[in-house]
């Protein structure tokens, strides 16, 4: 604002959120010339998937161009619903806007579950404002738009940024490599605090921001005095958004080519899990030691895993219990170390627990439990 007062120029580098904040200041201090210039600038910027939700909350700020802005923004939300329905700004839209989005001829949804869950989240966020909203909004559940059942648009690949300089930078590089190489698929970002979230997002090109869904890790650790690998269990949080497949990707995993063919193969398969064999499976000494204690042998890599959403709650509950047995009261109390020559073997207990869990899970009919 001070730059405008002295120069009469608004910096071109300001984004929509900054312009909106500046407009609120201009209105508060009654600077009509600044308000008018900001309104013109807001209306002149191209509407896209990264600013359309914010624009739909600016009816009071854009009274002159509002009909055209609203029409264009609603169309973009409808076309990009698979990304935008997960964002916090979606929950701030009013009922009429939500209705127009769901009734739009360009509405694109990968599955009805995603749309239904988006409505439930919106109702929960707005029920106190309009008590009878839960009845009227149910009419939107009868939309009849085509659904592409084999679209990858209902998949999400999740990462964790722990806030440390080293590993957060690794996470940023990993996410950027995935976003650039694999189009359309969403990214889930787990963080412990808003500062870490902001740090990561500031290092990712803004054109990708609408493809990122951020969530905070569990307030209470899954295991006391254990390393951050435990937060892999938190990808369960993304189940509430209607994704068909949820993947985990470690921070040190860089993607050099489009993963779409591999993810698509998993989508079309009847398999519940997407795992890659760990290198220890090719170590005869490890396999021999493992079979001395456990009947079946399958140790997966934990750096890249995929799960069909229909099985996750049951499977993750079993995995957590198995993991706990491997590490409490201390690692290898219940089971002997299958890889004693490796100093970091205790760090791999999540994989050992996965191996046991996969064996046990062959006896479970997930579809009857979910």
C-alpha positions, 0 to 999 in steps of 0.5 A, a space after each residue: 500500500 505504501 508503494 502505491 501511495 508514493 508511486 501510484 503503482 501496484 506491484 505486478 508480483 502480487 498474487 490473488 490473496 495478497 491483492 484481496 488483503 490489500 483491497 480490504 486494507 484500502 476499504 478499511 482506510 477508505 482509499 477509493 482510488 486504490 480500491 478501484 485499481 485493485 478491483 480492476 486488476 483482480 478482474 483483469 487477471 486470467 481465472 484458473 484452477 489456482 484462483 477460482 475458489 478465492 474469486 468466488 468469495 469476492 462478490 462484495 469486492 468485485 460488484 461491477 464484473 461479478 456476473 462474468 467473474 462468477 460464471 467463469 469461476 464456476 465453470 473452472 471449478 466444475 471442470 477441475 472439481 476432482 482437485 478443487 473439492 478437497 481444498 479449504 476454500 471450497 468449504 467457504 462457498 455459499 449454497 447457491 455457488 455449490 448448487 451451480 457447480 454441481 448442476 454445471 454441464 462441465 462437471 467432471 468427477 472421477 467417482 460419486 464417492 468423491 463428490 458425496 464426501 465433498 458435500 458432507 465436508 461442506 455441510 459439516 463446515 456450514 451446518 451451524 450457519 444454516 441449520 436446515 442446510 442438511 435437508 436442502 443440500 441433499 437434493 444435489 446428490 441426484 446429479 447425473 453426470 458421466 463418471 470415468 471409472 478408470 480415470 487416474 484423477 481419483 488417486 493421490 500420492 502422499 509425502 511427509 515434510 518433517 520441518 527439518 532443513 535436510 528432509 524438508 528440502 528432500 520432500 520439496 524436490 521429490 514433490 516437484 519431480 512428481 508433479 512435473 513428470 506425472 500429470 493430473 494425479 494429486 499430491 498429499 502433503 503431511 506436515 506437523 505445522 503451518 510453517 512447514 506447509 508454507 515453506 514447502 508450498 513456497 518452493 512449488 510452482 503456483 500452477 501446481 498448487 491446486 493439485 496439492 492437498 495438505 493435512 496435519 499429522 496426528 496430534 498424538 504419536 502412533 508410537 512413543 519415542 519412535 522415528 517419523 516413519 510412523 506418520 506413514 500411517 496418517 495417509 488414512 486421513 485422505 480416505 475422507 476425500 473419496 480417493 480410489 487409490 492412495 500411495 505413499 512416496 518417501 522424501 528421497 524418491 525422485 520421479 524421472 518419468 511419467 508414472 501414469 502407466 504403472 498407476 493405471 495398471 494398478 487401477 485396473 487390477 483386482 489387487 488391493 496393494 501396490 508393493 515393490 520387493 525390497 532388496 533383502 528378498 534377494 539376500 539368501 541369508 536374510 530369507 533363511 533367518 526370516 523363515 526361522 521365525 515366520 512362515 511366509 516371506 515377502 518384505 516390500 519397499 516402504 518408500 513407494 506403496 499403493 493401496 486400494 481405499 476399500 482395504 485401507 482401514 482394516 489393513 492399516 489397523 493390522 499393520 499398526 498392531 504388527 509394527 507395535 509388536 516389532 518395536 515395543 518395549 524395544 525393537 526385536 524384543 518379540 521377534 529376533 532381528 532378521 538382518 543383524 549385520 545391518 546397523 539400521 535394521 531397527 529402522 526397517 521394522 515398518 517393512 518387517 511388520 508389513 511383511 507379516 501383515 501382508 501374509 495375514 491379510 491374505 486371509 481377510 475379505 476386505 470388501 466384506 469389512 469396508 
